Amino acid sequence: MIDRTFDEYKALFDEHQLDFIPDIDQKSITLYDSMKYSLSAGGKRLRPVLLMAACEFCGGKAEEALPYAGAMEYLHTYSLIHDDMPCMDDDDLRRGMPTNHIIYGEAVATLAGDGLQSAAYEAMQRDMLLYFDNFEALKSRIRAAYEIVKGAGVTGMVAGQIADVEAENKKCSKELLNYIHITKTASMIKAAVRAGARLGGCTDKELEDLTLYAENLGLAFQVCDDILDVEGDQALLGKEVGHDEANSKATYPALYGLEESKKKFRELTDAAKDALADYYDNAELFVDLAEMLYARVY
Amino acid sequence: MIDRTFDEYKALFDEHQLDFIPDIDQKSITLYDSMKYSLSAGGKRLRPVLLMAACEFCGGKAEEALPYAGAMEYLHTYSLIHDDMPCMDDDDLRRGMPTNHIIYGEAVATLAGDGLQSAAYEAMQRDMLLYFDNFEALKSRIRAAYEIVKGAGVTGMVAGQIADVEAENKKCSKELLNYIHITKTASMIKAAVRAGARLGGCTDKELEDLTLYAENLGLAFQVCDDILDVEGDQALLGKEVGHDEANSKATYPALYGLEESKKKFRELTDAAKDALADYYDNAELFVDLAEMLYARVY
């Protein structure tokens, strides 16, 4: 049962966000510092909150889902660090702060990303060792970890990143744009929700409904990102706007126009909310979150 | 019981090396191509062979260890791709072939490395789903995966990489050099052997002895790499020599001199062999492998 607000879940996560990084030797402390720098740079914590909320929605405890919430945020953060590098999007600013490679250089930033990815899997793998006396809980954890690795992997986020890189400066079809958005962004949102549901011991119906919610929310989130890159406020966003157009990126506004994109954004938000219409009393956080993201200006 | 040769294990691995990469959509096929390019570039397969041999040494079946052997090689390959990038070691040649970023560009090479790391964990996580009817086998797999993620992670390989990067162009102590070699190289050799042992259902003594073997072999392997970079044959090595000195890398020859390094190399090789002295009839592959690596010229 969900009885916390988004901010309460976020506060819980923020308190524990570094707990799942193993103790790194002083001789490699730059690795820890650089990972911590990007982790602590004030993200929205959308993925870990979704994971913990989905866990409680299905009857589990948020505290027990923390290693997996950590894994989600570590994976998201690694992807941002690598995505910001000069050979990728070449961004100097992220959440109002200099990007990782600007502070630490490209070699360290590459390794900070690599380290965060491995720390994500290590967090989950270590957690599983604690459930050798509980076969059912162990199976839920394995299923959850599989959702996460799939979402972040070569048929999920990384697939989206490469299609995105390759679509630059080329004519991009609507089908390809949809594929990029689903893999690059929605797959991680979906993974967070499904992993949380698995950890909470979901029913088949809960998993199905939450998946539909997450797919629509994830796509809405990326359409919103595209829109904000056109008409967002750089000071609020904490990053440069107009970057997509300058890089000839495949975006909704570029392919559908701004008005049509906003219409699509509204439809996706409604579809996300509708997916959880059967759970009026328990789904408030998810429904409110969809509207909160709809209203977001950064 | 080990009843195959190194080459037979290698052939088994090579046949299945791509089996554990999920089916990647045609829209992201460059990701698959670039991952496959580096995976298929003719590595020695030291880590997967060690893993499979350790599994059989302890009573398991090599075929059942293949997803974990794949994970080891995927992780090793991702580290090479990132290590070769211009912001790291800036190598154009690897195993006699152009490095990944020379063929595919830096953005794709970054993602090929990221994708291989995630594919490694996905291979193991997917394998675990197949053992939900066998709690003991499942536990061995979780332990094996944990060995691998630790070996490749922020207290293992990635820690070594960052210390290596930071030691460039600086005075490096013998203690730091040892730390770098243990974390950067030996930790993955150790992870391969220990993961295989876990999968094979090792006794405590087997795990302990194999660990000592792997620690010495792993360090010997890196000392050998350092020596070959000084006096190896570029044509045989398939990569440029003199690279460490040009990059002011921390190496054994730089700190101990060439003759002392060779003596150390011999001692480590003997220590590796001695660690398995109690298993005369079953440890031949491991003992021969140590001598084979001692004699290697590439």
Chai-1 contact restraints between the chains, C-beta under 6 A:
chainA,res_idxA,chainB,res_idxB,connection_type,confidence,min_distance_angstrom,max_distance_angstrom,comment,restraint_id
A,P22,B,V154,contact,1.0,0.0,6.0,A-B,restraint_1
A,P22,B,T155,contact,1.0,0.0,6.0,A-B,restraint_2
A,I24,B,V154,contact,1.0,0.0,6.0,A-B,restraint_3
A,K27,B,A163,contact,1.0,0.0,6.0,A-B,restraint_4
A,K27,B,Y179,contact,1.0,0.0,6.0,A-B,restraint_5
A,S28,B,A159,contact,1.0,0.0,6.0,A-B,restraint_6
A,S28,B,I162,contact,1.0,0.0,6.0,A-B,restraint_7
A,S28,B,A163,contact,1.0,0.0,6.0,A-B,restraint_8
A,T30,B,I162,contact,1.0,0.0,6.0,A-B,restraint_9
A,L31,B,V154,contact,1.0,0.0,6.0,A-B,restraint_10
A,L31,B,I162,contact,1.0,0.0,6.0,A-B,restraint_11
A,H82,B,T110,contact,1.0,0.0,6.0,A-B,restraint_12
A,C87,B,E106,contact,1.0,0.0,6.0,A-B,restraint_13
A,C87,B,A107,contact,1.0,0.0,6.0,A-B,restraint_14
A,M88,B,A107,contact,1.0,0.0,6.0,A-B,restraint_15
A,E106,B,C87,contact,1.0,0.0,6.0,A-B,restraint_16
A,A107,B,C87,contact,1.0,0.0,6.0,A-B,restraint_17
A,A107,B,M88,contact,1.0,0.0,6.0,A-B,restraint_18
A,A107,B,V165,contact,1.0,0.0,6.0,A-B,restraint_19
A,T110,B,H82,contact,1.0,0.0,6.0,A-B,restraint_20
A,L111,B,V158,contact,1.0,0.0,6.0,A-B,restraint_21
A,L111,B,Q161,contact,1.0,0.0,6.0,A-B,restraint_22
A,L111,B,I162,contact,1.0,0.0,6.0,A-B,restraint_23
A,D114,B,V158,contact,1.0,0.0,6.0,A-B,restraint_24
A,G115,B,V154,contact,1.0,0.0,6.0,A-B,restraint_25
A,G115,B,V158,contact,1.0,0.0,6.0,A-B,restraint_26
A,Q117,B,Q117,contact,1.0,0.0,6.0,A-B,restraint_27
A,S118,B,A152,contact,1.0,0.0,6.0,A-B,restraint_28
A,S118,B,G153,contact,1.0,0.0,6.0,A-B,restraint_29
A,A119,B,V154,contact,1.0,0.0,6.0,A-B,restraint_30
A,Y121,B,Y121,contact,1.0,0.0,6.0,A-B,restraint_31
A,Y121,B,V149,contact,1.0,0.0,6.0,A-B,restraint_32
A,E122,B,V149,contact,1.0,0.0,6.0,A-B,restraint_33
A,E122,B,G153,contact,1.0,0.0,6.0,A-B,restraint_34
A,Q125,B,A145,contact,1.0,0.0,6.0,A-B,restraint_35
A,Q125,B,Y146,contact,1.0,0.0,6.0,A-B,restraint_36
A,Q125,B,V149,contact,1.0,0.0,6.0,A-B,restraint_37
A,M128,B,I142,contact,1.0,0.0,6.0,A-B,restraint_38
A,F132,B,K139,contact,1.0,0.0,6.0,A-B,restraint_39
A,F135,B,F135,contact,1.0,0.0,6.0,A-B,restraint_40
A,K139,B,F132,contact,1.0,0.0,6.0,A-B,restraint_41
A,I142,B,M128,contact,1.0,0.0,6.0,A-B,restraint_42
A,A145,B,Q125,contact,1.0,0.0,6.0,A-B,restraint_43
A,Y146,B,Q125,contact,1.0,0.0,6.0,A-B,restraint_44
A,V149,B,Y121,contact,1.0,0.0,6.0,A-B,restraint_45
A,V149,B,E122,contact,1.0,0.0,6.0,A-B,restraint_46
A,V149,B,Q125,contact,1.0,0.0,6.0,A-B,restraint_47
A,A152,B,S118,contact,1.0,0.0,6.0,A-B,restraint_48
A,G153,B,S118,contact,1.0,0.0,6.0,A-B,restraint_49
A,G153,B,E122,contact,1.0,0.0,6.0,A-B,restraint_50
A,V154,B,P22,contact,1.0,0.0,6.0,A-B,restraint_51
A,V154,B,I24,contact,1.0,0.0,6.0,A-B,restraint_52
A,V154,B,L31,contact,1.0,0.0,6.0,A-B,restraint_53
A,V154,B,G115,contact,1.0,0.0,6.0,A-B,restraint_54
A,V154,B,A119,contact,1.0,0.0,6.0,A-B,restraint_55
A,T155,B,P22,contact,1.0,0.0,6.0,A-B,restraint_56
A,V158,B,L111,contact,1.0,0.0,6.0,A-B,restraint_57
A,V158,B,D114,contact,1.0,0.0,6.0,A-B,restraint_58
A,V158,B,G115,contact,1.0,0.0,6.0,A-B,restraint_59
A,A159,B,S28,contact,1.0,0.0,6.0,A-B,restraint_60
A,Q161,B,L111,contact,1.0,0.0,6.0,A-B,restraint_61
A,I162,B,S28,contact,1.0,0.0,6.0,A-B,restraint_62
A,I162,B,T30,contact,1.0,0.0,6.0,A-B,restraint_63
A,I162,B,L31,contact,1.0,0.0,6.0,A-B,restraint_64
A,I162,B,L111,contact,1.0,0.0,6.0,A-B,restraint_65
A,A163,B,K27,contact,1.0,0.0,6.0,A-B,restraint_66
A,A163,B,S28,contact,1.0,0.0,6.0,A-B,restraint_67
A,V165,B,A107,contact,1.0,0.0,6.0,A-B,restraint_68
A,Y179,B,K27,contact,1.0,0.0,6.0,A-B,restraint_69
